[in-house]
Amino acid sequence: MPLDVFVAIWHLDTRAGDTLTEFQKTTNMRTQIGLADSHFKTLGAKTGSLKIFVAPEYYFADFSAGKDLIQGYTELEAQGVVAQLQGMSNDYPDMLILGGTVAWKKQLRRGERDTIDQQLQQAKAQVLQLQPQGQQTPWHNEVEQARQNIKLKGWNIKGKLTGQPKLRWFGFNATFACFNGNVLAEIRKSTNAGEFSGENPNDNVVMIPGTSAGTFDVPGFKGIDGNTVLKVGVEICGDHGRIGQFRELVDIHVLLSASQKPGSTYAQAGGIFIHCDNAHPPRVERSVALGLFFDRSKITDTANTLKDATNLLYVQKVTLGA
């Protein structure tokens, strides 16, 4: 049976710079989710309908230093954001909430450097096996660069080497997929595109790349084939193509970004591609087979599209598999 999916995209400029606290941002997001839910009902959503709310990359980041100057929340602040997102998903049943990304940092703890280095090496070896003739990918390059940063600065954790950088912080930029009060997945970005550009250089924040394809199942809903659980894949901006590097396909492909142009999708034919960007227009498109690849086809159905320009919300109903 075809599955109707109701999608709301909040397309605001997250890199413009603001002085809002993370609590103020969660409050504003709750308001937007409430508006989206009302629009979903206008388009015919009922109890049990699958709904998706998406915000752009860097929504939860500290821009108090100015435009494009990204600073990370503390680990405690980030945990507070995730708890709020979980609460919102509990209050709005069957709504998958992808509240943009959360940029945060944590202080180095004893033993963590070696543990993270081992995780990165294992993920790199796993993905390398999936590539034709063991070819390196852009994802591998990001992982290796992070490993080298950890290695070079890690030897100077106690600051004993005069004139050498001291490793003090691990940085992360991730989206949390929240659904019915649970975190279904944490997808961490890999590509360093000016992450933590607003931090004090002396703090030496090293961005730790994500080590997964960014895919997860949504319980209670079936995918295109009508048998398996609905599978969603999320990519963050410069990571566009990462699902392909992990050799996976999904039913719904979401790209969260800050000025990233969309390319091919990794949603199988009949699936949905969703693009939420702070600069480019919002997109809800269908995946169509194109040789060995999948491309995006625009869905022109104005009766099932609602544009709330006042609140920067784009809302659309689309049928999975149609």
C-alpha positions in Angstrom: 0.0 0.0 0.0 1.5 3.4 -1.0 2.7 5.5 1.9 1.9 9.2 2.1 4.7 11.2 3.6 4.2 14.8 4.8 7.4 16.9 4.7 8.1 20.3 6.3 11.3 22.2 5.4 12.4 25.2 7.5 14.7 27.1 5.1 16.3 29.8 7.1 19.8 31.2 6.9 21.6 29.5 9.8 25.0 31.0 9.1 24.0 34.6 9.3 25.1 34.9 12.9 22.9 35.4 16.0 23.1 35.7 19.7 20.3 33.3 20.6 21.0 30.7 23.2 20.5 27.0 22.5 17.3 27.2 24.8 15.9 30.1 22.7 16.6 28.1 19.5 14.8 25.0 20.9 11.8 27.2 21.8 11.7 28.7 18.3 11.9 25.2 16.8 9.0 24.0 18.9 6.9 26.8 17.5 7.9 25.9 13.9 7.1 22.3 14.5 3.7 23.2 15.8 3.1 25.3 12.6 4.3 22.4 10.5 1.9 20.0 12.2 -1.0 22.4 11.5 0.0 22.6 7.8 0.2 18.8 7.7 -3.4 18.5 8.8 -4.4 21.0 6.1 -2.8 18.7 3.5 -4.7 15.7 5.0 -2.4 14.2 7.6 -4.2 12.0 10.1 -3.3 10.0 13.2 -0.6 7.5 12.1 0.6 9.5 9.1 4.4 9.7 8.6 5.6 13.3 9.0 9.1 14.7 8.6 10.4 18.1 9.9 13.8 19.2 8.6 15.9 22.3 9.5 19.2 23.3 7.9 22.8 22.5 9.0 24.2 24.6 11.9 20.8 25.5 13.3 22.2 24.5 16.7 25.6 26.2 16.7 27.0 29.2 18.5 27.3 32.1 16.1 27.6 34.8 18.7 31.1 35.7 17.3 29.5 36.7 14.0 28.5 35.4 10.6 30.1 32.1 9.6 32.1 32.1 12.8 31.1 28.7 14.2 31.6 27.8 17.8 30.6 24.6 19.5 28.2 24.2 22.4 29.5 22.5 25.5 28.8 18.8 25.9 26.2 19.5 28.5 24.5 22.1 26.3 24.4 19.7 23.4 22.8 17.0 25.6 20.2 19.6 26.6 19.4 20.3 22.9 19.0 16.6 22.2 16.7 16.1 25.2 14.5 19.0 23.9 14.4 17.4 20.4 13.4 14.1 22.0 10.6 15.8 23.9 9.3 17.5 20.7 9.2 14.2 18.9 7.3 12.7 21.8 4.7 15.6 21.7 4.2 15.1 18.0 3.8 11.4 17.4 5.0 9.8 14.1 7.0 13.0 13.2 10.6 12.3 12.3 12.5 15.4 13.5 15.8 16.3 11.9 16.5 19.6 13.7 19.4 20.7 11.6 22.8 19.9 13.1 24.3 20.4 16.5 27.9 21.7 16.7 29.5 20.9 20.0 32.9 20.1 21.6 34.1 18.1 24.5 37.4 18.3 26.4 39.9 15.5 25.9 39.8 12.8 28.5 42.5 10.2 29.3 42.5 7.4 26.8 39.9 8.9 24.4 42.5 9.9 21.8 43.6 6.3 21.2 40.0 5.0 21.3 38.8 7.4 18.7 41.8 6.8 16.5 41.0 3.1 16.6 37.4 3.7 15.6 38.4 5.8 12.7 40.9 3.2 11.4 38.3 0.4 11.7 35.7 2.5 9.7 38.2 3.4 7.1 39.2 -0.2 6.5 35.5 -1.3 6.3 34.6 1.3 3.7 37.8 0.6 1.7 36.7 -3.0 1.2 33.4 -1.8 -0.3 35.1 0.3 -3.0 36.1 -1.0 -6.5 39.7 -2.1 -6.3 40.0 -0.6 -2.9 39.8 3.0 -4.1 40.2 5.9 -1.7 37.2 8.2 -1.3 36.8 11.8 -0.1 35.5 10.4 3.1 38.7 8.5 3.6 40.7 11.7 3.2 38.7 13.4 5.9 39.2 10.5 8.3 42.9 10.4 7.7 43.3 14.1 8.2 41.5 13.9 11.5 43.7 10.9 12.5 46.9 12.9 11.8 45.6 15.9 13.7 44.9 13.6 16.7 48.3 11.9 16.4 50.4 15.1 16.0 48.6 17.0 18.7 48.0 14.1 20.9 51.6 13.6 21.8 51.5 17.1 23.3 48.4 16.6 25.5 50.3 17.8 28.6 51.9 20.7 26.7 55.4 19.4 27.2 56.7 20.1 23.7 57.6 23.8 23.5 56.1 25.6 20.5 53.9 22.6 19.5 50.0 22.7 19.5 48.3 21.1 22.4 45.2 19.0 21.8 42.4 20.1 24.1 39.1 19.6 22.4 37.3 17.1 20.2 34.6 18.8 17.9 31.5 17.3 16.4 28.8 18.5 14.0 25.9 16.1 13.9 22.2 15.7 13.3 20.0 13.6 15.7 17.0 11.7 14.2 14.3 11.9 16.8 11.1 10.0 16.6 8.4 9.2 19.1 10.6 10.3 22.0 13.6 8.3 20.9 16.9 9.1 19.1 16.9 6.7 16.1 20.4 7.8 15.0 23.2 10.3 15.5 24.7 11.2 12.2 28.0 13.0 12.5 29.5 15.1 9.6 32.9 14.1 8.2 33.8 16.9 5.9 35.5 19.8 7.6 34.1 22.9 5.9 35.2 25.6 8.3 33.8 23.8 11.3 34.7 25.6 14.6 36.0 28.6 12.6 35.0 30.9 15.5 36.9 29.1 18.2 40.1 30.3 19.7 43.0 28.8 17.6 44.9 28.1 20.8 42.1 25.7 21.9 43.0 23.4 18.9 39.5 21.9 18.3 39.9 18.8 16.2 36.8 17.8 14.3 36.1 14.1 14.6 34.4 12.6 11.5 31.4 10.4 11.5 32.0 6.7 10.9 28.7 5.5 9.5 26.6 5.7 6.3 24.1 7.9 8.1 21.2 5.4 7.5 18.6 4.2 9.9 15.2 2.5 10.1 11.9 4.2 11.1 9.9 1.7 13.2 6.2 1.2 12.4 6.4 2.1 8.7 7.2 0.0 5.6 9.5 1.0 2.7 8.9 1.1 -1.0 8.7 -2.7 -1.3 5.9 -2.9 1.3 7.8 -5.5 3.3 10.9 -4.2 4.9 11.1 -1.4 7.4 11.3 2.2 6.0 14.9 3.2 5.6 16.1 6.8 5.8 19.5 8.2 4.9 20.9 11.6 6.0 23.9 13.4 4.6 25.3 16.7 5.9 26.4 19.3 3.4 29.9 18.4 2.1 29.3 14.7 3.0 26.9 14.6 0.0 27.7 11.2 -1.6 28.6 9.5 1.7 25.7 7.0 1.5 27.0 5.9 -1.9 30.6 5.5 -0.5 29.1 3.1 2.0 27.2 1.3 -0.8 23.7 1.7 0.6 20.3 2.6 -0.7 17.3 4.1 1.2 13.6 4.9 0.8 14.0 8.5 1.8 17.2 10.5 1.3 17.7 13.8 3.3 20.4 16.3 2.6 20.9 19.0 5.3 23.3 21.7 4.2 24.6 25.2 4.3 25.1 26.2 0.6 25.4 22.7 -0.9 24.1 22.0 -4.4 22.3 18.6 -4.7 23.6 15.9 -7.0 22.3 12.4 -7.5 20.2 10.7 -4.9 20.7 7.4 -3.1 17.0 6.8 -2.7 15.8 3.9 -4.8 13.4 4.5 -7.6 10.1 5.7 -6.3 11.8 7.0 -3.2 12.0 10.6 -2.0 14.8 13.1 -1.9 14.6 16.0 0.5 17.0 19.0 0.5 17.0 21.6 3.3 19.6 24.3 2.7 20.2 27.8 4.2 20.7 29.3 0.7 19.2 27.1 -2.0 15.5 26.5 -2.5 13.8 23.7 -0.5 13.3 20.5 -2.5 11.1 17.5 -2.2 11.7 15.3 -5.3 11.2 11.7 -6.5 14.0 9.3 -7.3 14.0 7.8 -10.8 16.2 5.2 -12.2 18.9 6.5 -14.7 21.0 3.6 -15.9 23.0 2.4 -12.9 22.3 5.5 -10.9 19.3 7.3 -9.4 18.4 10.9 -10.3 15.9 13.4 -9.0 12.6 14.3 -10.7 10.6 17.3 -9.6 7.2 16.7 -8.2 4.7 19.2 -9.6 1.6 18.8 -7.5 0.5 22.2 -6.2 -2.6 20.8 -4.6 -0.3 19.0 -2.1 2.1 21.9 -1.6 1.9 24.7 0.9 4.3 27.6 1.1 4.3 29.5 4.4 6.6 32.4 3.3 6.0 34.3 6.6 7.5 31.5 8.7 10.0 30.2 6.0 8.2 26.9 5.9 7.8 24.7 2.8 5.3 21.9 3.3 4.5 19.1 0.8 2.6 15.8 0.7 4.2 13.1 -1.4 3.4 9.4 -1.9 6.3 7.0 -1.5 6.7 4.6 -4.4 4.2 6.4 -6.7 
